[in-house]
Amino acid sequence: MATREKNVELQELFDKGIPVYSFSKLECMHGCLYEAYRTYVLHDKANQLQNVYSILGGNTHDVLEAITKGEATEEDLLPTIQQDLSELEMLDINFPSDSIRDGWVADMTHFCKTYKAPKGKFTTEEFFLYKSPNGNYLQGYIDLIKHNADRTVSIYDYKTSSMYKGEDIKKHGRQLIVYALGLEQKGFKVKNVAWIFLKYCEVRYVGKKTSRSKEETQLSKVIERKNLVKELNDIIINKLEKRGFDEVDIECIMMSAKENNEIPKEIMDEFKIVPYVMNYELTEETRQDTIDYIDETVKMWETLDGNEKSYPHREFTKTQKNGKIVDDYFYCSMLCGYRKICPHLRKFLDTKENNNTEDNDLF
């Protein structure tokens, strides 16, 4: 990943001994205090591991930044991902499963082949330093800022993960609000905040005429990229039929389309494919929620005494999968930076293995 220069204002706070937090640090505290203990109390970098998503996501962000600055082109995206995947294999850093890997590669390959740099005036990796009403500092860098004609700015955060749903929207939305709060303290007027989910695309096309309207309707669908042709199958066939292709021709065209996961060139002019931009609410309510989250998390952290026993591990919860209740330790085993040495995970897995007897596996 690209190296960032030290910020003078930030260094002054460090020199004065004033703690400065990041959103990822706050999230780590909420996710697992034991991981936060090893990271921010012991500063145990020697045992800290990266995971497949942080590596791939970080390098993808770097290329997108370079493209926006005019220092790289869209053609640099796919070779970067392919090189990263090869290096991950050599380092024996793996996806949770082969099917998840195949899906991620299919999604991101389609993204790389279809991505076009955004139009407008942008700044990338903009540093911000936010001071909450309680005097707590947060710092970070914003992926992409668009400077609008009305002198407002729009904030965008690239994501190579699955799109957020349910409670995760609010949880991750706080990061976007922190960005907005930071820029607002610098004097910017923030118009909106959003994620750009790279694994998904928005497909815009003209739909059928309805009985209520004689005019064709403008439609759009959000689709995970690996499922592009599968999701648009009936629409594509309908448009091919309108162009006069017969049944045999359509069968051949669709076979190629499914194999390459690409809309047939014969009707490509009827579709527009763009990265999926998902907005998050920028309101006084979401601002206050984020401020409360910052101050309450910092207060909780600063009450801990530095003793390892004060930092409990992440709970191993239960979740439903394929109609069965199973243990959920995905984060701990795949994403945690200390997954190889965590004594709590080791104890949990040992207990789980010892309980997995032949009798328990009878049915």
C-alpha positions in Angstrom: 0.0 0.0 0.0 1.1 3.6 -0.6 3.1 5.3 2.1 1.4 8.4 3.6 3.4 11.5 4.8 3.1 12.5 8.4 0.7 15.3 9.1 2.2 18.3 11.0 -1.0 19.0 13.0 -1.2 15.3 13.9 2.4 15.2 15.0 1.9 18.2 17.3 -0.8 16.3 19.1 1.4 13.3 19.4 4.2 15.4 20.8 1.9 16.8 23.5 0.9 13.3 24.5 -2.7 13.8 23.4 -4.3 10.5 22.2 -5.6 10.5 18.6 -7.9 7.7 17.5 -9.0 6.3 14.2 -12.3 4.8 13.2 -10.7 1.4 12.7 -9.3 1.6 16.2 -12.7 2.3 17.7 -14.2 -0.6 15.6 -11.4 -2.9 16.9 -12.3 -2.0 20.5 -16.0 -2.9 19.9 -15.1 -6.0 17.9 -12.7 -7.6 20.3 -11.0 -5.9 23.3 -8.3 -8.6 23.4 -7.3 -7.8 19.8 -7.3 -4.1 20.7 -5.1 -4.9 23.7 -2.5 -6.7 21.6 -2.6 -4.0 18.9 -2.8 -0.7 20.9 -1.5 -1.6 24.4 1.2 -4.2 23.6 1.9 -2.8 20.1 2.5 -6.4 19.1 3.3 -5.9 15.4 5.6 -9.0 15.3 2.7 -11.4 15.6 0.1 -9.4 13.7 -1.1 -10.9 10.4 -2.8 -9.4 7.5 -5.8 -11.1 5.9 -6.7 -11.7 2.3 -9.3 -8.9 2.2 -7.1 -6.2 3.7 -4.3 -7.0 1.2 -6.5 -7.1 -1.9 -8.6 -4.1 -0.8 -5.6 -2.0 0.0 -3.9 -2.5 -3.3 -7.1 -2.0 -5.2 -7.6 1.3 -3.4 -4.0 2.4 -4.4 -4.6 1.8 -8.1 -8.0 3.6 -8.0 -6.3 6.5 -6.4 -3.6 6.5 -9.1 -6.2 6.3 -11.8 -8.1 9.3 -10.4 -4.8 11.3 -10.3 -4.0 10.4 -13.8 -0.9 8.4 -12.7 -2.4 5.0 -13.9 -5.1 3.8 -16.2 -8.0 1.4 -16.0 -5.9 -1.3 -17.7 -3.7 -1.4 -14.6 -6.5 -2.8 -12.3 -6.7 -6.4 -13.5 -2.9 -7.1 -13.6 -2.7 -5.7 -10.0 -5.3 -8.0 -8.7 -3.9 -11.0 -10.6 -0.4 -10.3 -9.1 -1.9 -9.9 -5.6 -3.7 -13.2 -5.9 -0.4 -14.9 -7.0 1.5 -13.4 -4.0 -1.3 -14.5 -1.6 -0.8 -18.1 -2.8 2.9 -17.9 -2.2 2.3 -16.4 1.3 -0.3 -19.1 2.0 -2.9 -16.5 2.9 -6.2 -17.9 1.8 -9.8 -17.1 1.3 -12.3 -18.8 3.6 -13.1 -21.3 0.8 -12.5 -21.9 -2.9 -16.1 -20.9 -3.8 -15.7 -17.6 -2.0 -12.4 -17.0 -3.8 -13.9 -17.8 -7.2 -16.9 -15.5 -6.5 -14.6 -12.6 -5.4 -12.4 -13.1 -8.5 -15.4 -13.2 -10.8 -16.8 -10.0 -9.3 -13.6 -8.1 -9.3 -12.5 -9.3 -12.8 -15.8 -7.9 -14.2 -15.2 -4.6 -12.3 -11.7 -4.3 -13.7 -12.8 -4.9 -17.2 -15.7 -2.4 -17.1 -14.4 0.4 -14.8 -14.1 3.9 -16.1 -12.6 6.7 -14.0 -15.2 9.1 -12.6 -15.7 12.5 -14.2 -15.3 15.7 -12.3 -12.9 17.4 -9.9 -11.6 15.1 -7.2 -9.1 14.8 -4.4 -8.0 11.5 -3.0 -6.7 10.3 0.3 -7.6 13.6 1.9 -6.4 13.8 5.5 -8.8 14.9 8.2 -8.6 15.5 11.9 -11.8 15.7 13.9 -12.2 17.0 17.4 -15.5 15.9 19.1 -17.4 18.2 21.5 -15.8 16.2 24.4 -12.3 16.9 23.1 -11.6 13.4 21.6 -9.6 13.4 18.4 -10.1 11.2 15.4 -7.9 11.1 12.3 -8.0 9.4 9.0 -7.9 9.5 5.2 -10.8 9.8 2.8 -10.7 7.6 -0.4 -12.5 10.0 -2.7 -13.9 13.5 -2.5 -15.8 15.1 -5.4 -15.8 18.9 -5.5 -19.3 19.9 -6.9 -20.2 22.9 -9.0 -22.3 24.3 -6.1 -19.1 24.4 -3.9 -20.2 21.4 -1.8 -18.3 18.2 -1.6 -19.4 14.5 -1.9 -17.6 11.8 0.1 -17.0 8.3 -1.3 -15.5 5.2 0.3 -14.4 2.3 -1.9 -15.4 -1.1 -0.7 -14.4 -4.5 -2.0 -16.7 -6.3 0.5 -20.3 -7.4 0.2 -22.8 -4.6 0.5 -24.0 -3.8 4.0 -27.4 -4.8 5.2 -29.4 -4.4 8.4 -27.5 -3.2 11.4 -24.2 -3.2 9.5 -25.4 -0.2 7.5 -25.5 2.0 10.6 -22.4 0.4 12.0 -20.3 1.1 9.0 -22.1 4.3 8.2 -20.6 6.0 11.2 -17.2 5.9 9.4 -18.7 8.0 6.5 -20.2 10.4 9.1 -16.8 10.8 10.8 -15.4 11.8 7.4 -18.2 14.4 7.0 -17.6 15.8 10.5 -13.9 16.1 9.8 -14.4 18.0 6.6 -17.1 20.2 8.1 -14.6 21.3 10.8 -12.2 22.2 8.0 -14.9 24.5 6.5 -16.3 22.2 3.8 -20.0 21.9 3.1 -20.7 18.2 2.7 -23.6 17.4 0.3 -23.7 13.6 0.7 -21.7 10.5 1.8 -21.7 7.1 0.1 -19.9 3.8 -0.4 -18.8 2.6 -3.8 -19.3 -1.2 -3.7 -16.9 -2.5 -6.3 -18.3 -6.1 -6.4 -21.7 -4.8 -7.5 -22.8 -2.8 -10.5 -25.9 -0.8 -11.3 -27.3 -1.7 -14.7 -29.5 0.9 -16.4 -31.6 0.0 -19.4 -35.0 0.7 -21.1 -37.8 -1.5 -20.0 -41.0 -2.7 -21.7 -44.0 -0.5 -22.3 -46.7 -0.9 -19.8 -50.5 -1.0 -20.2 -50.6 2.3 -18.3 -48.0 4.0 -20.4 -47.2 3.9 -24.0 -43.7 5.0 -23.3 -40.8 2.7 -22.4 -39.6 3.1 -18.9 -36.1 3.8 -17.7 -35.1 1.0 -15.3 -32.1 0.0 -13.2 -31.0 -3.1 -11.2 -28.2 -3.6 -8.7 -26.5 -6.9 -9.4 -23.5 -8.7 -8.0 -21.1 -8.7 -10.9 -20.6 -12.4 -11.1 -24.4 -12.8 -11.7 -24.7 -10.2 -14.3 -25.9 -12.3 -17.3 -27.8 -14.7 -15.0 -29.8 -11.8 -13.5 -30.5 -10.1 -16.9 -31.1 -13.4 -18.9 -34.8 -12.7 -19.8 -34.2 -9.0 -20.5 -31.3 -9.8 -22.8 -33.3 -12.4 -24.7 -36.2 -10.0 -25.1 -33.9 -7.3 -26.5 -32.3 -9.8 -28.9 -35.7 -10.9 -30.1 -36.6 -7.3 -30.8 -33.5 -6.9 -32.8 -34.7 -9.7 -35.1 -32.4 -12.6 -34.0 -33.9 -16.1 -34.3 -34.0 -18.8 -31.7 -30.8 -20.5 -32.9 -28.8 -17.2 -33.0 -30.1 -16.2 -29.6 -29.0 -19.6 -28.1 -25.5 -19.2 -29.5 -25.2 -15.5 -28.3 -26.5 -16.4 -24.8 -24.0 -19.3 -24.5 -21.1 -16.9 -25.2 -22.6 -14.3 -22.9 -22.9 -16.7 -20.0 -19.4 -18.1 -20.5 -17.9 -14.6 -20.5 -20.4 -13.0 -18.1 -20.8 -10.1 -20.5 -23.8 -8.5 -22.1 -23.8 -9.4 -25.8 -22.1 -6.8 -28.0 -25.2 -7.0 -30.3 -27.3 -5.1 -27.7 -24.6 -3.5 -25.5 -25.7 -0.1 -26.6 -29.0 -0.6 -24.7 -27.3 -1.0 -21.3 -25.2 1.2 -19.1 -23.1 -0.4 -16.4 -21.7 1.7 -13.6 -20.3 0.9 -10.1 -22.9 0.7 -7.4 -23.0 3.8 -5.2 -24.9 3.3 -2.0 -25.7 6.5 -0.1 -25.9 6.8 3.7 -28.1 9.3 5.5 -26.2 12.5 6.5 -28.5 14.0 9.1 -28.3 15.7 12.5 -29.4 12.3 13.9 -26.6 10.3 12.3 -24.1 13.0 13.2 -25.1 12.9 16.8 -25.1 9.1 16.9 -21.6 9.1 15.6 -20.4 11.7 18.0 -21.9 9.7 20.9 -20.2 6.5 19.5 -16.8 8.2 19.5 -17.1 9.7 23.0 -18.6 6.6 24.6 -16.0 4.3 23.0 -13.0 6.5 24.0 -14.4 6.8 27.6 -14.8 3.0 27.8 -11.2 2.5 26.5 -9.6 5.0 28.8 -11.2 3.4 31.9 -9.3 0.1 31.3 -6.2 -0.4 33.4 -3.7 -2.0 30.9 -4.0 -5.4 32.6 -4.7 -8.2 30.0 -7.6 -9.5 32.1 -9.4 -6.2 31.5 -9.6 -6.9 27.8 -12.1 -9.8 27.2 -12.1 -11.6 23.9 -14.8 -11.5 21.2 -17.7 -13.8 22.0 -18.1 -16.9 20.0 -21.7 -16.5 19.0 -24.2 -18.8 17.4 -25.6 -18.3 13.9 -28.0 -20.2 11.6 -26.5 -21.8 8.5 -28.3 -24.2 6.2 -31.1 -24.7 8.7 -28.7 -25.5 11.6 -27.4 -23.5 14.5 -23.6 -23.4 14.3 -20.7 -21.6 16.0 -19.8 -18.3 14.4 -16.0 -17.7 14.7 -15.4 -16.5 11.1 -13.9 -13.2 12.1 -11.6 -14.8 14.7 -10.3 -17.6 12.5 -10.1 -15.6 9.2 -9.8 -11.9 9.8 -8.3 -11.2 13.2 -4.7 -10.1 13.1 -3.8 -12.5 16.0 -5.7 -15.5 14.8 -2.5 -17.7 14.9 -1.7 -16.9 18.6 -5.0 -16.0 20.3 -5.3 -18.3 23.3 -9.0 -17.8 23.5 -9.6 -19.0 19.9 -7.3 -21.9 20.5 -9.1 -22.9 23.7 -12.5 -22.6 21.9 -11.3 -24.7 19.0 -9.8 -27.4 21.2 -13.0 -27.7 23.2 -15.0 -27.8 20.1 -12.8 -30.6 18.7 -12.9 -32.6 21.9 -16.7 -32.4 22.0 -17.0 -33.6 18.4 -17.2 -37.3 19.2 -18.5 -40.1 17.0 -21.7 -40.2 19.2 -22.3 -36.6 18.6 -21.9 -37.1 14.8 -24.3 -40.1 14.7 -27.1 -38.1 13.0 
